Structure formats: structure tokens, C-alpha cells
């Protein structure tokens, strides 16, 4: 017969032995009401496209309706600021960009939020190359022709972006500096407005997200001159890169990241991250994302946070060199 001491020890150990089972039995977090997915740009741009592609799959996984809400302006930081101020309960998230979450806020006076302390990286949604396009009425048939035109008419050519210090702005400025030419920046509240203007021939150049212009390139409504990543892209293998067109080492892209407010509990963050990864792996959705011109993302929230930190540092150095400011 076991001694009293043995029985007491067994009784004391029982809760500890049961604890892992109890932890495993706890249900994963799920939203208890409809979710808002904020987008910092107008409909029609890359951020809006990837958000709306992913929203139905996220909705199916999380079991609540997801409403995509566009709040354009201030290079995407209006929506990002709203996201940073949302309650950390998982019911408000935002689809952000490298510009809105890593580049623009530190340039504002005062900064609307601390890019490291005031937001939670949930996961990388997608990456896209940029593509340089001109109206069909443009005399430029390739990038060399555009640069020659800019050299002959200093400051006369204009280019669009979805806001000051966005990737579109930075890419065009980097090209202008590399080529030693002057062009005039015309910022809009979102890429959709810029597309309208370039289709009408009122904007001379856009270096913008590939998914935004892919339908117009395929429909022969704009002329593509070059892409901005180091290698050619699968969608247009015959289109040269900027690096191939006389500017070795030129590299620019845009990432889209699902973000949450600060102090988002790990259980909620990880649930969102898992839902995002599952959506990106869906056999029917993944090809649609690629067909739209995106490179699907994925990975952990820690990997997303590391990417945010690296690009914040990298682009801060570029902005200092280019002298870009937000007035």
C-alpha cells in the first residue's frame, strides 16, 4: 500500500501533469464580431488589390465578415495611424506598405506614431516589382528614350506617385538621380487617381506597382519601359530591367504587410498570422494572386517585424541622400 507521503506527492503532481493538456484544450482566438481591414490608399492601387484578394479567404478562416475600408491620404499613414490607435482586440487590422509603416512616418513633424513601438507586424502578404510606364502618346519607346527626353527638357517631364516618400516617389527620384536628370513629382492620394491621369496622357511617367498597371499593359493602354527588380519578371520576360537599361544595381520593390495595433496579444497576432499563411497557401487563391502581379508572401510575424526594421533603416539612408522632405 502506498505511504501517506507518496499519496500526497501524487496529489500535488496531478495538477502539473494535467496543465499541458488543459493548455492544449483551450480554443484558439477568433473574432467575436465583424472585422475591419483598413487600406491607406484609394481603390485600384496595389494595397487595395491585395487586401481585397485576401479578405474572402481570411473571412472564411476566421468566421466573421471582413470589411475592407479605404482611408486614403498622407502616403498611407492615415489608415496606418487609425490602425495603431485601434483596440488591441484583433477586430481592426490594416494592410500596410513599406512606405506607410517604415518610411514616411519618421519624416513627418511630429511623427504620427513610432514605427517600431506603435504597430504589430502580423505577416508579409506580398511583394511586387515596380514598373516604369508612359502614356501611349509618349515619344519614349524605351527607358533610354525617356532619359534622353528628360535631359533635353529639364524639369518638364512629370511623374506620379501615391504620396511623398512612397516607393513610387523614391524609385523615380533614385532613377532621376542616377541618370542626372530633373523631373517634377506629382503626388496623388492614391494610385488609382494617378492611373487615370497617365491613361489620359496628363502624366509623363509612373514607376508604380506592377499589379496596378498589369491590366493596362496587357490591354495596351500604357507602354511599359522597364521593371525595377534585379532580374526580369515572369509576367513580362521580354521587358528589360532598369538595371539592364544602363543603371546597374538598381533595385526597388514594394511589400505589403498585415499589421495590427501595439500590444496585440500573441494569441491574437499568431491567429491572424496563421490565417494569413493559410490564405496565401490556398490552391485556388495563390494562382490568382500571382496572376494579378504579386509575389505571395507568408512566414512568421517575427520575420515580418525583421523586414520592417531592415527596410526602415535602408530607406532612411536613401531619403537622407536624396534630400526628400515632407513639408
Beta strands, then each sheet from edge to edge (+ up, - down):
strand 1: 35-39
strand 2: 66-70
strand 3: 92-97
strand 4: 119-135
strand 5: 158-161
strand 6: 184-187
strand 7: 205-209
strand 8: 222-227
strand 9: 253-261
strand 10: 295-296
sheet 1: 2+ 1+ 3+ 9- 4+ 7- 5- 6-
sheet 2: 2+ 1+ 3+ 9- 4+ 8-
sheet 3: 2+ 1+ 3+ 9- 4+ 10-
end
